[in-house]
Amino acid sequence: MTITYRIHELTDYINWIYFFHAWGFQPRFAEIGNVHGCDACRAMWLTDFPEEDRPKAAEAMQLFKEAQRMLWQLDEDYKVHGVFRLCKANSKGDNLILDDDTVFPLLRQQTVKKPGDPCLCLSDFVRPMEQGVADTVGLFATTVDREMEELYENDPYKRMLVHVLAERLAEAAAERLHEQIRKEFWGYAKDERLTIPQLLKEEYQGIRPAVGYPSLPDQSVTFLLDALLDMKQIGIHLTENGMMDPRASVCGLMFAHPQSHYFAVGKIGEDQLADYASRRGKSLEEMRKFLAANLSE
């Protein structure tokens, strides 16, 4: 199922911490995104900073004003798109089996922070196949209109501003879509009543690991997601390395298990690399390229 959002429908879902991080600001300066837009409230926010930090805070305030202005301009001509699918699912070892016949291999942690902790895999949050009862896993992708990334070719500042905002809008669309899926389409959290700050703190039930997250580090699984979602219908095309175009795009999985949480696969050994390559149906060399950051030295 596809869904399209106007930009003004997503602005409340933007996590401004990551926007300001892209410009080199510490998280405390991102709080301007939560301040009322009147001059008095913004002046009060500014005076809360020590005098030596006020120039930086004023810079953050001006950047936020310019970002808001650009969002208003973009809203006239551009949209943000999402596609999702709810699959019948079971786990079989470290694989997901989706809609009875699609194998989606995953990676398991080899080391843990504390002795006695389990080595986790995302498949742990899905009902095992041997139980004979189907579970559900969600697949999703979001993206902006491609033309948005082509704006302001001759203005480096505005070009960076629109690119960072486009990335935040794709993430905001994933946040909004996930909320709708939990409460409406999947409906496992119909009574959820969370504020935007609570949503951004991920206080809801379930997780939404995107490709590239520490628990889903293999970029090549975008090909598996594309085969199930047909991301071209919302304008996403994959490069030969599985990167998404437009760049301001997100795709991944959704899990509803009450105990599901984020984790990092971390470093893996040659034995797990070989096992994973076999399950992916890829050569060891190809998987080594995609998982280079996770390989033990």
Steps between C-alpha positions, in 0.01 A plus 500: 500500500628846413434826680591861419553781748504874461805650664295692757359166619850387598667806652394408854666160455842641409769414752691826509789349696618322186441807285724712721754220535550515123601866545737430790274614785477321834158355597426781748479750215238284325256590778413808296279263302276462807476871579189701415557708189430842652788742550452510877531122541804484277666789685435323831653180360807694394551660840501156665842436347823617665622818337788324324254258331248758384665570162478129417141488625412804289655326200287192569191719530568663163563163337172371637315803364649442156412130516140584589483747213633242256254235622217743435630561147551130428148424617360681197654269240634178653377197691638208698401141424484169682428138419449214745401136509393278787636150442406173659821404674682241706856459614717204408832531677654832395269532198158653459259310277264755348169407334601131515777507240725807522812441709636817662836418663610694807814527714540407866718667760819313584592702807292666774568781742425303816560131575175306487330730249365321192660542159212660315369476144196684365344161429475449878208745500289285264309180582705189407374292210490181707217648707275475196344845550565788262632830629526836318793716390464840333711627211522869412671761289467879488645764270469858379421623150820455302489860373539629854862381509576683176410846628746790546785357293672840500448583868712268722338613826140456385592175325637355824199633690251333266698174502507482879131586518419237236674234710311614810170491308561142384566403862196698617286316246629168638404617850152605390449185293609278787250673728219442253600136453504434875167671561305435178634266233664235721304620799695332778512830693158649424481675835842664477488863610851640481617855458750589228788521754405152622498371143844646435623329817363171361269435794260296283480121482719347233803611299571626148858406405597656168760359266835621627392491866741306727252209515452497120841598361496327160418765237430228242173397668346801328471266200290257708280785622460636148388159372223499762407870501568610139651826620496639145132578548599783736802605292783309671755331276794292619858530384705188429623518860152520647511871581169682467437787260376758601759510776235632740336159530454248781400133494489223755298263716238540771458269799217505755633270774464677838858411592655599168774759529794635305845344524824489305611188318859618545798303375453162334749227420583322177278207594192720536589690185513173307173381651328830423632508142363150449159598636499813280599294195796733440873449468724544801681786323176687432379471858842601628460826308158575651600404854854640508424718804381196697790268429748416774855599413 
